[in-house]
């Protein structure tokens, strides 16, 4: 991968995913609603990280998975 190592790029992608996930969870906590999809929703969140994505938690998981795959050099 040149000057950038696969482990470094993978770690960066996973770190971005973790930051997005934390932001999403915090928005749920502030709104007082459930994070688990099998529980009743008590609030609709339209601000914060949810301004940019309908479901940033899925994006976060995808980034973490891709980061792990890149770091393991198994894309």
C-alpha positions as CSV (number, residue, x, y, z in Angstrom):
1,X,0.0,0.0,0.0
2,X,3.0,2.3,-0.3
3,X,3.8,4.6,2.6
4,X,0.5,3.8,4.4
5,X,0.4,0.4,6.0
6,X,-2.7,-1.7,5.8
7,X,-2.8,-1.9,9.6
8,X,-2.7,1.9,9.9
9,X,-5.4,2.4,7.3
10,X,-7.5,-0.3,8.9
11,X,-7.1,1.1,12.4
12,X,-8.1,4.6,11.1
13,X,-11.2,3.3,9.5
14,X,-12.2,1.3,12.6
15,X,-11.5,4.4,14.8
16,X,-13.8,6.5,12.6
17,X,-16.5,3.9,12.9
18,X,-16.1,3.8,16.7
19,X,-16.4,7.6,16.9
20,X,-19.6,7.5,14.8
21,X,-21.0,4.7,16.9
22,X,-20.4,6.6,20.1
23,X,-22.0,9.7,18.7
24,X,-25.0,7.8,17.7
25,X,-25.4,6.1,21.1
26,X,-25.0,9.4,22.9
27,X,-27.8,10.9,20.7
28,X,-30.1,8.0,21.7
29,X,-29.2,8.5,25.4
30,X,-29.9,12.2,25.2
31,X,-33.2,11.6,23.6
32,X,-34.1,9.0,26.2
33,X,-35.0,6.3,23.6
34,X,-33.9,2.7,23.2
35,X,-30.9,1.8,21.1
36,X,-32.0,-1.8,20.6
37,X,-34.2,-2.2,17.5
38,X,-36.5,-4.8,19.2
39,X,-37.6,-2.2,21.8
40,X,-40.2,0.5,21.5
41,X,-39.0,3.8,20.1
42,X,-39.9,6.8,22.3
43,X,-38.3,9.6,20.3
44,X,-37.4,10.5,16.7
45,X,-33.8,11.8,16.5
46,X,-33.1,14.3,13.7
47,X,-30.2,16.2,15.0
48,X,-26.5,15.5,15.7
49,X,-25.0,12.7,13.7
50,X,-28.5,11.8,12.4
51,X,-28.6,15.0,10.3
52,X,-26.2,13.3,7.9
53,X,-27.4,9.7,7.9
54,X,-30.6,7.9,8.6
55,X,-28.8,5.2,10.5
56,X,-25.2,6.1,11.4
57,X,-24.9,3.0,13.6
58,X,-25.0,0.8,10.5
59,X,-22.3,3.0,8.8
60,X,-20.2,2.7,12.0
61,X,-20.4,-1.1,11.9
62,X,-19.6,-1.2,8.2
63,X,-16.5,1.0,8.8
64,X,-15.3,-1.1,11.7
65,X,-15.7,-4.3,9.6
66,X,-13.9,-2.8,6.6
67,X,-11.2,-1.5,8.9
68,X,-10.6,-4.9,10.4
69,X,-10.6,-6.5,6.9
70,X,-8.0,-3.9,5.7
71,X,-5.9,-4.3,8.8
72,X,-5.9,-8.1,8.4
73,X,-5.1,-7.7,4.6
74,X,-8.1,-9.8,3.8
75,X,-10.3,-7.4,1.8
